[in-house]
């Protein structure tokens, strides 16, 4: 495929417009479209989830500071011991039963480390990493879909400008026909009816130009929206579709590419791995959990003195022997999700093959339509040339002339539409095969 320079937005001053190729348009959209920003935010969130899961492998360290004031006998007795301030006088029965108020400033640093959890933390981390890869595939899908949308929007603007140009050319041709008809009438070889018929035809061509111009403005606004630009931003589009060469790859190869490269296929495979990890996570809940706990504590009557320090270390085992069957139900749920993921992956594989096959057939049909439309334009233009000459000498009627004029306009419009559809079909095929990107041939050639 090749692109040639093509002026699209002639309605704007040339000095105020930037030139924009299809490749540049795709790059601009990938940099500015808000869907990319949203997708990137999801990817950042998924990465944070991985870090959160990995934190389970590291010890949990906490620091606390508290001040307690009480005359509770038990509190006073235990606090004096912890502060290393217990004396012989504190054994006084009255002091034990009716102690005075005591302040206790307590500083504590604690640490907890999971020693064994049957791989729950490791499996949770693995699941988070797989989910991040799923979000990454979602991001790739968003980019591919946006690239396809840019290609379509860009081609719509080009086609809209070509439709305006064709209608304006039809207006000029109709004006020439009107002048020719008036000359023939003055020569006495036609009547006022012929002149009026051409004037009606001229008015219709002007109406068509107005409609095409309105459609072009809408297409321009839609393109700017996709690019993430203000909708009134003027551009000079420099890429216009030309007839494509047939693709050199077979449909079967493209179908295999889709199964390997499409983000949806990668996502389905990753989803199945996540489901498998969830099964392992549910199974690990049947095993005990072993945790180490350590505390260093300082208790003081005043914030900076009159106190003591102590430490504590422990290892605890927690084994859930029965919780009403919730663990078993969670395991069955995880296994069902795994079966569902496998079924969805197999269904998607077939669906992607059908999508590639449909896109390949559409492109083949578009190739044939371009060839037919090109021949039709040549025939219509030659027919118009002959009819104009015959009408000039009175050998054809005005009806013949108007009919051939309409045929030329229609054939030119259909040819440009066929080129538009061919290029879009090629982009759809690359998209279906998982190959569409800013570096794709359909974007760059």
C-alpha positions in Angstrom: 0.0 0.0 0.0 1.1 3.5 -0.8 -0.2 6.9 0.3 0.1 10.1 -1.7 -0.2 13.6 -0.4 -3.8 14.7 -0.3 -5.4 18.0 0.9 -8.4 17.4 3.0 -9.4 20.4 5.1 -9.4 23.1 2.4 -12.0 25.1 4.3 -9.4 26.2 6.8 -6.5 28.6 6.1 -3.5 26.5 5.1 -1.2 28.5 7.5 -3.4 27.6 10.5 -3.4 23.9 9.8 -0.9 21.1 10.7 -0.1 18.3 8.4 -1.2 15.0 9.8 -0.4 11.6 8.3 -2.3 8.4 9.4 0.7 7.2 11.4 1.0 10.6 13.1 -2.7 10.5 13.9 -2.4 7.1 15.5 0.6 8.2 17.6 -1.3 11.4 18.6 -4.3 9.4 19.7 -2.2 6.9 21.7 -0.6 9.8 23.5 -3.7 11.9 24.2 -6.8 9.8 24.2 -8.3 9.5 27.6 -9.0 5.8 27.3 -5.3 5.3 27.3 -4.9 7.3 30.5 -7.7 5.2 32.1 -6.1 2.0 31.0 -2.7 3.1 32.3 -4.3 3.9 35.7 -5.7 0.4 35.8 -2.3 -1.0 35.0 -0.7 1.0 37.8 -3.4 -0.2 40.2 -2.7 -3.8 39.3 1.0 -3.3 39.9 0.2 -1.9 43.3 -1.9 -5.0 44.0 1.2 -7.1 43.3 3.3 -5.2 45.8 0.5 -5.5 48.3 0.4 -9.3 47.9 4.2 -9.6 48.1 4.1 -7.7 51.4 2.8 -10.9 53.0 6.2 -12.5 52.6 7.8 -9.9 54.8 7.5 -9.4 58.5 5.0 -6.9 59.9 6.6 -4.4 62.3 4.5 -2.0 64.4 5.3 0.6 66.9 2.9 1.8 69.6 3.0 4.5 72.3 0.5 4.8 75.1 -0.1 6.5 78.4 -2.3 4.9 81.0 -3.2 6.4 84.5 -5.2 4.2 86.9 -5.5 3.1 90.6 -6.7 -0.3 89.6 -4.8 -2.7 92.0 -3.9 -5.2 89.3 -2.8 -2.5 86.9 -0.6 -0.8 89.5 0.9 -4.1 90.6 1.7 -5.3 87.1 2.9 -1.9 85.9 5.3 -1.5 88.8 6.8 -4.9 87.9 7.1 -4.0 84.3 8.7 -0.6 85.2 11.2 -2.4 87.4 10.0 -0.1 90.3 8.5 -2.7 92.6 9.9 -2.5 96.2 9.4 -4.1 99.5 6.9 -1.5 100.6 4.6 -2.4 97.8 3.8 -5.6 99.6 1.9 -3.7 102.2 -1.6 -5.1 102.3 -3.2 -1.7 102.4 -1.0 -0.5 99.4 -1.9 -3.6 97.5 -5.7 -3.2 98.1 -5.9 0.6 97.8 -2.9 1.8 95.7 -2.6 5.4 94.6 -2.8 6.5 91.0 0.0 5.4 88.8 1.1 6.6 85.3 2.5 4.1 82.8 4.2 5.3 79.6 4.4 2.2 77.4 6.5 2.0 74.2 6.4 -1.2 72.2 7.8 -2.5 69.0 6.3 -5.8 67.7 7.1 -8.0 64.8 5.1 -10.8 63.2 6.4 -13.2 60.6 4.5 -16.0 58.9 6.6 -19.1 59.0 4.3 -21.5 57.2 0.9 -20.9 55.5 0.9 -23.8 53.0 1.8 -21.4 50.2 -1.2 -19.0 50.6 0.9 -15.9 50.4 2.9 -17.2 47.5 -0.2 -18.2 45.6 -1.9 -14.8 46.4 1.2 -13.1 45.0 1.1 -15.3 41.9 -2.6 -14.5 41.4 -1.9 -10.7 41.6 1.0 -11.0 39.1 -1.3 -12.8 36.7 -4.0 -10.2 37.1 -1.5 -7.5 36.3 -0.6 -9.3 33.1 -4.4 -9.5 32.3 -4.7 -5.8 32.8 -1.6 -5.4 30.6 -3.4 -7.3 27.8 -6.5 -5.2 28.4 -4.3 -2.1 27.9 -3.0 -3.7 24.6 -6.5 -4.3 23.5 -7.5 -0.7 24.2 -4.6 0.5 22.1 -5.4 -1.8 19.3 -9.1 -0.8 19.3 -8.1 2.9 19.4 -5.7 2.4 16.5 -8.6 0.8 14.5 -10.9 3.7 15.4 -8.3 6.2 14.3 -7.9 4.5 11.0 -11.6 4.5 10.4 -12.1 8.1 11.6 -9.1 9.3 9.4 -10.5 7.5 6.4 -13.9 8.8 7.0 -12.6 12.4 6.8 -10.6 11.6 3.6 -13.7 10.0 2.1 -15.8 13.0 3.2 -13.5 15.4 1.5 -13.4 13.4 -1.6 -17.2 13.3 -1.6 -17.2 17.1 -1.3 -14.7 17.4 -4.2 -16.7 15.1 -6.4 -19.9 17.1 -5.7 -18.1 20.3 -6.4 -16.8 18.9 -9.7 -20.3 17.8 -10.5 -21.5 21.4 -9.9 -18.8 22.7 -12.3 -19.8 20.1 -14.9 -23.4 21.0 -14.5 -22.6 24.7 -14.9 -20.7 23.9 -18.1 -23.7 21.8 -19.3 -26.0 24.7 -18.6 -23.8 27.1 -20.7 -23.7 24.4 -23.4 -27.5 24.0 -23.3 -28.1 27.7 -23.5 -25.8 27.9 -26.6 -27.7 25.0 -28.2 -31.1 26.7 -27.4 -29.9 30.0 -29.0 -28.9 27.9 -32.0 -32.5 26.7 -32.2 -31.6 23.0 -31.6 -33.3 22.7 -28.2 -36.1 24.2 -26.1 -36.3 26.0 -22.8 -37.3 22.7 -21.2 -33.7 21.4 -21.7 -32.2 24.4 -20.0 -34.7 24.2 -17.1 -33.9 20.5 -16.6 -30.1 21.3 -16.4 -30.8 24.1 -13.9 -32.8 21.7 -11.7 -29.9 19.2 -12.0 -27.4 22.0 -11.0 -29.5 22.8 -8.0 -29.5 19.2 -6.9 -25.7 19.0 -7.2 -25.4 22.1 -5.1 -27.6 20.5 -2.5 -25.5 17.4 -2.6 -22.4 19.6 -2.0 -24.0 21.1 1.1 -24.9 17.7 2.5 -21.5 16.3 1.8 -19.9 19.4 3.4 -22.0 18.9 6.6 -21.0 15.2 6.7 -17.3 16.2 6.4 -17.5 18.6 9.3 -19.0 15.9 11.4 -16.3 13.4 10.4 -13.6 16.0 11.2 -15.1 16.6 14.7 -15.2 12.8 15.3 -11.5 12.4 14.3 -10.4 15.2 16.6 -12.4 13.6 19.4 -10.5 10.3 18.9 -7.2 12.2 18.7 -8.0 13.9 22.1 -7.9 17.3 20.4 -10.4 20.1 20.5 -13.1 19.2 18.0 -12.5 22.3 15.9 -8.8 21.7 15.5 -7.9 22.0 11.8 -5.6 19.5 10.1 -4.3 18.9 6.6 -4.5 15.1 6.2 -1.7 13.9 4.0 -2.6 10.2 3.6 -5.3 9.1 1.2 -6.0 5.5 0.3 -4.8 4.0 -2.9 -5.6 0.5 -4.2 -3.9 -2.2 -2.0 -1.9 -5.2 -3.2 -3.3 -8.6 -2.1 -2.0 -9.9 1.2 0.7 -12.5 0.9 -0.3 -14.6 3.9 -2.9 -17.4 4.0 -6.0 -17.2 6.2 -4.8 -20.2 8.3 -1.6 -18.3 9.3 -3.6 -15.3 10.3 -5.9 -17.5 12.4 -2.9 -18.9 14.2 -1.6 -15.4 14.8 -4.9 -14.4 16.3 -4.8 -17.4 18.7 -1.3 -16.3 19.8 -1.3 -12.5 19.5 -4.8 -11.3 20.2 -5.1 -9.7 23.6 -8.3 -11.5 24.2 -6.6 -14.9 23.6 -3.8 -14.0 26.0 -6.3 -12.8 28.5 -8.2 -16.0 28.4 -5.0 -18.1 29.0 -4.1 -15.9 31.9 -7.6 -16.0 33.4 -7.3 -19.8 33.3 -4.0 -19.6 35.2 -5.6 -17.3 37.7 -8.4 -19.8 38.3 -5.9 -22.6 38.7 -4.0 -20.5 41.3 -7.2 -19.8 43.1 -7.8 -23.6 43.4 -4.4 -24.0 45.0 -5.2 -21.1 47.3 -8.4 -22.7 48.4 -6.7 -26.0 49.0 -4.0 -24.3 51.2 -6.7 -23.2 53.6 -7.0 -26.8 54.9 -3.5 -26.6 56.3 -2.3 -25.0 59.5 -0.6 -21.6 59.7 2.5 -21.1 61.8 3.4 -17.5 62.9 6.3 -16.0 64.9 5.7 -13.1 67.2 8.2 -10.8 69.0 7.7 -7.7 71.2 10.1 -5.3 72.8 8.4 -3.2 75.4 9.4 -0.3 77.6 7.2 0.8 80.6 8.0 4.0 82.5 6.3 6.1 85.2 7.7 9.2 83.4 8.2 9.6 79.7 12.0 9.6 79.9 12.9 7.8 83.2 11.9 5.6 86.1 11.1 2.5 84.0 12.3 -0.8 82.6 12.2 -2.8 79.4 11.3 -6.4 78.5 10.9 -8.5 75.5 8.7 -11.5 74.4 8.9 -14.1 71.7 6.4 -16.7 70.7 5.5 -19.1 68.0 1.8 -19.9 67.4 0.0 -22.4 65.3 -3.5 -21.9 64.0 -5.4 -24.7 62.4 -8.9 -24.3 61.3 -10.5 -27.7 62.0 -14.1 -26.9 61.2 -15.8 -23.7 59.9 -19.1 -25.0 58.7 -17.8 -26.3 55.4 -16.9 -22.9 54.1 -13.4 -23.9 53.0 -14.8 -26.9 51.1 -17.4 -24.7 49.4 -14.7 -22.2 48.5 -12.6 -25.0 46.9 -15.6 -26.2 44.8 -16.2 -22.7 43.7 -12.6 -22.3 42.6 -12.7 -25.6 40.7 -15.9 -24.5 38.9 -14.3 -21.2 38.0 -11.4 -23.1 36.5 -13.7 -25.3 34.3 -15.5 -22.1 33.2 -12.2 -20.4 32.3 -11.2 -23.4 30.2 -14.5 -23.5 28.4 -14.4 -19.7 27.7 -10.8 -20.1 26.3 -11.9 -22.8 23.9 -15.0 -20.9 22.8 -12.9 -17.7 22.3 -10.4 -19.6 20.1 -13.1 -20.6 17.7 -14.7 -17.2 17.8 -11.4 -15.5 16.9 -10.9 -17.9 13.9 -14.4 -16.9 12.6 -13.5 -13.2 13.1 -10.3 -13.6 11.0 -12.1 -15.5 8.4 -14.8 -12.9 8.1 -12.2 -10.1 7.9 -10.3 -11.9 5.2 -13.5 -12.5 3.2 -14.4 -8.8 3.6 -11.0 -7.7 2.3 -11.2 -10.0 -0.7 -14.7 -8.6 -1.5 -13.3 -5.1 -1.1 -10.4 -5.8 -3.5 -12.9 -6.9 -6.1 -15.1 -3.9 -5.5 -12.2 -1.6 -6.1 -11.4 -3.2 -9.4 -15.0 -3.0 -10.5 -15.5 0.6 -9.3 -12.3 1.7 -11.1 -13.5 0.2 -14.4 -16.9 1.8 -13.9 -15.3 5.3 -13.4 -13.4 4.9 -16.7 -16.5 3.8 -18.6 -18.7 6.5 -17.1 -16.2 9.3 -17.9 -15.8 8.1 -21.5 -19.6 7.9 -21.8 -20.0 11.4 -20.5 -17.4 12.7 -23.0 -19.2 11.1 -25.9 -22.6 12.3 -24.7 -21.4 15.8 -24.3 -20.1 15.9 -27.8 -23.3 14.4 -29.2 -25.5 16.8 -27.3 -23.3 19.7 -28.6 -24.3 18.8 -32.1 -27.9 17.8 -31.3 -27.5 14.1 -31.5 -28.3 13.4 -27.8 -31.1 14.7 -25.5 -30.7 16.5 -22.3 -32.0 13.4 -20.5 -29.0 11.5 -21.9 -26.7 14.2 -20.7 -28.1 14.4 -17.2 -28.1 10.6 -16.9 -24.4 10.3 -17.8 -23.6 13.2 -15.5 -25.2 11.4 -12.6 -23.5 8.2 -13.5 -20.1 9.8 -13.4 -20.7 11.4 -10.0 -22.0 8.1 -8.7 -19.1 6.0 -10.1 -16.5 8.4 -8.7 -18.2 8.4 -5.3 -18.4 4.6 -5.3 -14.8 4.3 -6.3 -13.6 6.4 -3.4 -15.9 4.5 -1.1 -14.5 1.2 -2.4 -10.9 2.5 -1.6 -12.1 3.5 1.9 -13.7 0.1 2.5 -10.7 -1.7 1.2 -8.3 0.1 3.5 -10.6 -0.3 6.4 -11.1 -4.0 5.7 -7.3 -4.4 5.6 -7.1 -2.7 9.0 -9.9 -5.0 10.3 -7.9 -8.0 9.2 -4.8 -6.9 10.9 -6.9 -6.2 14.0 -8.5 -9.6 13.9 -5.1 -11.2 13.6 -3.7 -9.3 16.6 -1.3 -7.3 14.4 -2.7 -3.8 14.3 -0.5 -1.2 15.9 1.2 2.1 15.0 3.8 0.0 13.1 1.3 -2.0 11.1 1.6 -1.8 7.3 -1.9 -0.5 6.9 -0.9 2.5 9.0 2.4 3.2 7.5 2.3 2.3 3.8 
